[in-house]
Amino acid sequence: MSEIKDGDTVIIINNYIRDNGSCSALGIKLNDSKNKICGSKITINEEIAIPSSDIDRIILEKDNTDKWLIFSITHQKYICNDNKGSKADINKLILLIKEDKNFKYKAKTDIIIKENFAIIEYPYIKINNREQYNNCALNFRYSTDRIDPNFIGYFSCYDKDYSVNTNPTIQRRIQLYKKLSSLCTLNDTVNNSKLLEANDNKSTPVILSRTLLADTWNTFCVPFDIDLKDGKINGTEVNVMDYDNTTGHTINFKNATKIEAGKAYLIKPKKDIKDPVFSDVIIKNVTPIVSGDKDGYSFVGIYSPITFNDSNKDRILILSKEGKFLSVRNGDRMKGMRAYFTIPPKTKAEAVRLMINNKPTAITEISTTLSSPEKIFYTDGTYAGTDIKKVKKGIVIKGGKKILVK
């Protein structure tokens, strides 16, 4: 970036390890001691950054002097150097509002744009006696986390050292990206139909606002194709299964080599995949495909949440995160970008089994449903919560029935 202006929205990125596909952007999470800001993986397509929901957007504000303020849109506060009166605190960050008494000491920065990197420099002043230390710069430190695959280092402050021959300094440098893609965000809790209509046949980066849980079979259905040549989704290894056929009461699945728009799949990732981002996919506003026999056993995907009712509940089975079939009842709701199973009329759910790559699974039917705990009310209509053990003595109403609590 060669020029910045008051009011610019940017994201802060370290792309030193870009060649390895692991750019990191200043995220929305603080570390446990709250003096560093975690970095998250980001996709860079040429000069366009594709930020996910884990990445903070920053507004650059010009102070009434020649200084800049770094405002976090996520936290609605300013990112400041945490001067606590000790040089040991030079590499700590803090989030402040303008009304904070220490804001004027900690918030103002100089921003210098070099040929291929940016310097955001905080003055370090000991507040008590105005002792001046060396200035420090907002920089990046590479690190990994086995628990969170999207974590890739953290941002904090370091002693100013711009020597091009100092390898750690080069690795720490940051860039400011103004060219942000307009992501198409598909959310599993809202109706996505209008968004799909507006983007039909368009090539666009997409973020899925949902999580694929590790080491369990997740149902999955999206309105675009995904290439599985490397066996990964967003850098995480996955097993992907496609509906094959049904024999008796056994539903058979086989390995899938690609994901097709509108088709339902089973996916088991090695690590949690949260809010995956897919760059330059083509949205296909097609009706989800029914895999199998629509009047018998089938596997059906959805893009938006659905609510089951009495007309279909007896034929529906849902796969839970515990790896069990769930029966549904009237009013149960299922989130979008998932899939459900249908069974023939009058089939006993407990008889249904899954076979994956000719191997039986431990997936069996259980009686648990998708519904939230039933609400309890007192006879005057006052809400009493959902735990029958915590309501007052007397008559209450639960599920339309009167219950005497002693």
N, C-alpha and C positions, 0 to 999 in steps of 0.2 A: 504494500500500500504506500503510495507516494504522498498522499494528502489526507489529512483528517480535518473534520469540521465540527463545530459545536453541534451537539445533537445527533451525531453519527451513532448508529447501532452496529456493534462489532461483536465478534467472538475472539477470544484470546487462545492462540494455538501454539503448540510446539510441534514442528514437523521434522525434527532432526532425524527421526527414525521412520520417516515417511516411506522410504524405499522398502521397508519391511511391512508396509501396510498398517502401521501402528501410530498414526498421528494421534496426539492427545490434545483435548481442549479443556479449558477451565470449566469445571462442572458446577453442579448446584449443591454438592455435598461437602460439608466440613468434616475434617477428621476428628477423632475422639476428643483431642485437647483443644479443638476449635482454633488452632492457630495456623492451619494450612487448609488449602482448598483442593479437593481431590480432582484429578484429571480423568476424563472419560474418552474412550475411543471415538474417533470421528472420521467420516469419509470425506476426502477432498477430491473433487472431480475437476482437474485442471486448476482454475483459480476460484472455483465455486465451492464453498463449504456447505456440507449437508448436516446440520446439527440435529441431534436427537433431543428427547425431552430431558436427558441427563445433563445437558450442556447449557450453561448460563449465557444469556445475551447481555451485553454491556452497553450502556449509554455513556458516551463521552461528553462531559459537561465542561464548558469553559468557565473558570472562576472569574470573579470580577477583576482579578489581576491577570497575569499571563500564565497562570497555572491551570491544570486540568483536575477534574474529579472523575473517579471511576465508579459508576452507579450500576449495581446489580439489579436487573429487572426481576429476577427470581425472588431475591430476598428483600427488595425494595429498601436497600441500604447501600452505603458507600463502602467500597473495599479500601481499607486503610492499613498502613503499617502500624503494628501494635507497639508503640514506644511505651515502655514501662520504667524507664529510668536506668536501664542496664544495657550494655552493649551486647549481652547475651540474647537480648530480645530482638535483635535486628532482623532476624529472619521470620518473624511472626506477623500474621495478618489478623485483622479484626474487621467486623462489619459494624458501622456506626450510622446514626442519623445526624443531620446537621445540628440538632438541638443538643447533642452530647457535648459536655464541657470540654472534652479533649479533641473534638473534631478538628479544630483549626490547626492542631499540632500534627495530626496524623493523616489527614486526607489529601492534601494538595500534592500534586505530582508534576514532574516535567515529562513530556512525551517527546521522544526524539525518534524520527524515522530514518533508519539507515537504508542501505541498498536493498537488503533482503531480510531485515528484521527490525523489530521495534524495541525501544528502551522506555520502560515506565519506571521512573526514578522517584523514590520517596526521600525527602530530607530526613535525616535522623537527628533529632534534637532531644537531649535530656530535659524533660519538662521542668524539673525542680530548679536547676541552676543554669539552664540554657547551654550546657556543655555540648559542643558540636562534635559529632562523630562523622565518619565517612558516610556519604549517601549510600543507599541500597536500592536494588532494582528488583521489580517483580519478575521472577524467573521460574523455570520448571525443573523438577528433579524426577528422573525416570525411576519407576519402581513397578512391581507387579503384585498381584494379590490372587492367590489360588482360589479364594472363595468368590470373588467378584471378577469375572473375566473382562468386564468393561473398564475396570480400574486400571489406569496405566500411568502411575506417578501422581505427583501433586505440585501445586503452585505455591510458592512462598517468596520471601525476599532474601537476597544474597548481597554480600559486599560487591560493590561496583567494580567490575573488571571486564573491559571490553577488548582485551587482547585477542586478536584473531588466532594467535598461536596457542591459546590456552584451551585445550580440548574440552574440559568440563564446562567452560563458559560457553563454548559453541553449542554444546549439547543442551544447555539451559535456555538458550535464546527463545524469544517468543515472537510471534507475528500477529498482526491485527487483520482479520478478514472482514471486509464489508460486504462482499458478494455472498449473500446467504440465499440458499435455495428456498423456494416456497414449498415446503413439504406438504404432501397430501397425507394427513393423519387419519388413519382408520382406528376408531376407538371401539373396544369391545363392549362398552356399556351404553352406546347411543345408536340411533338409527343412521346408518351410513348410506342409505339409498340415494339421497339428493347429491351427496358428494361423489358417488360413483357415476351418476348421470352426468354431472358437470365435467368429469374427467374421463369419460368413456373414450377409448382409443387414443388417449394422450400418453406420451412418454413423460414420466414424472418420478421424482424420488418419493418413496412412501415410507412412513413409519407406522408400525403396528403398535397400538397402545394396548399391549397384553404381554403376559409372561409365559414362556414355555418352561415348565418345571423339569429339573434334572432327574434322570434315572427313573422316569415314569412315562407312560404313554399318554401324550397329549393329542386330543383331536384337533384338526387344523383344516381351515378352508379359507382361501384368499382369492380375490378377483384379478390375479395376475400370475404369469408363469414364473417359476424360480428354477434356475439352473443348479443342479446338484452334482456337477462334475467332480468337485473336490470333496464331496460328502460333508459339506459344512453349510451352516446358516449363520451369517454374521460372525464368521471365524470360529464357531464352535461345532465340533463334530456331532453329527446327528444320525440316528437310524430312522429312515422314513419308510413307511409301509402303505401299500395300496390294497384296496379291496380286491379279492380274487373271485371267490365263489362261496356258496353255502352248501354244506353237506349235512343233511339231517338238521340238527339244531346247532351245528358248529359253523361259525363264520370264519372263513379262511382269508388271511392276508399274506401278501408277498412283498419282496423288496421293490421299492420305487426308485427309478433312476432320474426322475424329474418331478416337479410339481406343476400341475396344469391348473389354469384359472378355473375356479368354480368346482373343482373336484375335492373331495374330502380325503384326508390322510390321517394316519397315526404317526406321531413324531416323538422320539425319545432322545433328548440331547444329553451330552455328558455333563454339561453345566447349565445352570439357569440361563435362559436367553430373555432378557428384559427389553421391551420396546425395540425390537429389531428394525433396522433401517435397510431398505432396498433401493439402490440408486438406479434411475433410468429404466424402470419397468413400465410396461404398457398396461394400463388399466383396461380391463374387459368387463363391462357391465352385463355379464351373462347370468342367466338363472343358474343357480347351483345344480350340479349334476346329481342324479340319483344313481348311486352305484349299487347294483343288485336289482331285485324285483320290487317295484314300488308297492305291490300288493302283498309282499311277503317279507323276506329278510332284505334289508337294504341299509346303506350308510349314506347319510344326507348332510351336506354342509350348509352353513348359514353365514352371512356376512354381518348381520345385525341381530341384536337380542330378540328372542321369541318367548312367548308365554304359552304354555300348554294348557289345554282345556279338556273338558270331559269327552269331546269327540275324538281326541287322538291319544289321550294319556295312557290307555291300556296297551297301546302298541309301541310305546316309546321306552328306550333304555338310554341312559346317559353314562358315560365313562367318568368316574370320579378320579381325583388326583391320587387317591389311595390305590388305584388300580382295581376298582370294583364297579360293577354295573349298578346304576341307581334306577329304581322305578320312579316315575313321576306322578304327580297328582294335579288336579285342577288348580291353576294359578301359579304353578312352578315356572320359574324364569331361567332361561339359559343365555349366557353371554354370547356375543357375536364372534365370528371367525373361528368357530368350532364346528363340531358335527355330532349328530345323534344317530342311534340305531333304531330301525323299526323291526318289529317281529310280526309274524302272521297273527290274525285274530285268534283268540282263545289259546294262545301258546303260553305255557307257564314260563315266566321269566327266569326262574331258577334253573331251567334246563338248558339255557343258552350258554355256549362256550365260545372262546376265541382261540384260533390256531394261527400262529405267526411263523412263516417259513416252515410249515409242517411240524411245528413244535407246539404242544399245548401250553397255555398260559395259566396263571393263577387267577385270572379274572373271572369272577363269578358274580351272580346276582346277590345284592343285599337289599334290605327293606328301606334303608335310609332314603330320604327324598331331598330334592333341591331346596325345599322351602326353608325360610328362616323360622326360628321358633315361633310358635303361635302366640299372638298377643292376648293378654289377659285384661279384662275390664271388671270394675266393680259394677253393681247393679244400677248405679246412678250414671253410668257411662264413663266414669273416670278411668283413664289408662293406668294399669297396675304393673306393667312390665311383662316379662316373659317367663320369669322363674316363679313357679307356684309356691316354692318354699319361702319366698320373701314377701308374699302378699299378706294383708291383714286378715284376721279371722273373720269368717262370715261367708256369705254366698258371693261367688265370682262367676264370670262368664268366660269360657275358653272354648274356641272352636264352635261357638253357637250353643254350647251346652252349659247348664248351671252346675257349679261344683261347690260343695260345702267344704270350706277350709276350717279345720278345728285348731 
